[in-house]
Amino acid sequence: MRRCSVVTASTRKAVEKLSTMTYEVDGRIARITLDRPERGNGITFEMPRELAHLVERADLDPRVHVIALSGNGKGFCGGYDLRASAEALGRAASSAGQGASEVGARGADELASVVAPDGSALDPLVVAANHDPSAVWDPVCDYQMMARNVRGFMSLFHADKPVVCKVHGFCVAGGTDMALCSDLLIIADDAKIGYPPARVWGVPTTAVWSFRIGPEKTKRLLFTGDCLDGREAVACGAWPASTPPPSSSTRAPKRCSRASRACRSTSW
Amino acid sequence: MRRCSVVTASTRKAVEKLSTMTYEVDGRIARITLDRPERGNGITFEMPRELAHLVERADLDPRVHVIALSGNGKGFCGGYDLRASAEALGRAASSAGQGASEVGARGADELASVVAPDGSALDPLVVAANHDPSAVWDPVCDYQMMARNVRGFMSLFHADKPVVCKVHGFCVAGGTDMALCSDLLIIADDAKIGYPPARVWGVPTTAVWSFRIGPEKTKRLLFTGDCLDGREAVACGAWPASTPPPSSSTRAPKRCSRASRACRSTSW
């Protein structure tokens, strides 16, 4: 605690503009809340980037002892926002043969705010073109894009401080990557959890299901794309207990508060 | 190459302000040049952060096929800038007992521009206090700080594209972390390479010496802190050949140019 004596009230403010989530420090708890409720907190390119940025911010804030992750609205996270991808694909199709001037038309797209040069693996047009069913799929291009999302999700896994995730409503597809990369889960009895896109797109990118529930149960889920509710997830061994809704909203803060006291190192 | 067809001339400009290095795209080569010649390109907190940022920028630029790393001035890199650390320690000592108002005095320090809350492991006063020989050293606090430098250096190791590093003059201490995390080295016969701080501070943080020249030769170097010149490094098996100065300045671009043609994937 010696070094904490130099902490002042005039904490520098990070210069940031968040578009997919909110951040709040509440006592010893840093609350990261996915905040795209109108799209089921659907994942865009910005989301994993902002997540990693905020995890680093919480890690470096000596006031913070635990990170609380949750979602605003009806559920935790519905996975990747496929509407944004579909719109980019539509623009890519309409611009075919019309030259570079069409590229400017995507200015309104939220994906366009990602700092990435045109033609890079993060360019929405490149991503859309690589998901055109009539064309050849380039796995390297896909890896270059998706690896950056995985790094964002895994910032939770590699965080210096414990991460408690509250799962309510739906937690499916890419949303499970964030939940399963967290340390502790508070899960509602009636939450829907699973990875249906395994039926068409293969295994989850962060590959932590097996780490949580072992290879056999993981295969049962991912070979079928079935979803579990909170009670089934407990029976699966994924979590110690589920909780009736809406008490997940009250249990999560209590668990965070206990963790924030327990997980206090000498220097933080 | 299909996806590259959407590249336009109006490449988005990344918003950035560099303080420790320069960046230039020259044909297929992205040149990252350490640029603190007045301090022997000494490493500050900003340097590994800016390095990782620029490696990501080069990775995402479809024009770039290879990254060329070098140093401006008399040598490649002389390691961590200990003067900056000493100055922070001096301020920490002078502010002891004077309250929080003293903290503002460090505003002019280049380290203060790092976005990190007061009291974090990146706070110059925290770092200085943890290097006070009369106080207890906290290894966790040190890890929290140094791990972020290591991530910056290792961005070269994990880069999507090949990294060619030109070593001239001196490449010692923390400077070797960047050189050894690169893929290919162009090294001058008379360059001085080694890790003298092993005598007092232990092993290099990126731990890639053994990966390059094997455990026995690594121990010979790090148990003694001895330096090698370019010819000795070749004899050590670290590099295929050294080159007489100043031809390293002409050989490096040639090697980069050849690598930029060879390392071209279908999608980049």
Interface residues (C-beta under 8 A of the other chain):
Chain A: R2 R3 C4 V6 V7 T8 A9 S10 T11 R12 A14 V15 D59 L60 D61 P62 R63 A92 A100 V103 G104 V115 A116 P117 D118 G119 S120 A121 L122 D123 L125 V126 A129 N130 A135 V136 D138 V140 C141 Q144 D160 S265 T266 S267
Chain B: R2 R3 C4 V6 V7 T8 A9 S10 T11 R12 A14 V15 D59 L60 D61 P62 R63 A92 A100 V103 G104 V115 A116 P117 D118 G119 S120 A121 L122 D123 L125 V126 A129 N130 A135 V136 D138 V140 C141 Q144 D160 S265 T266 S267
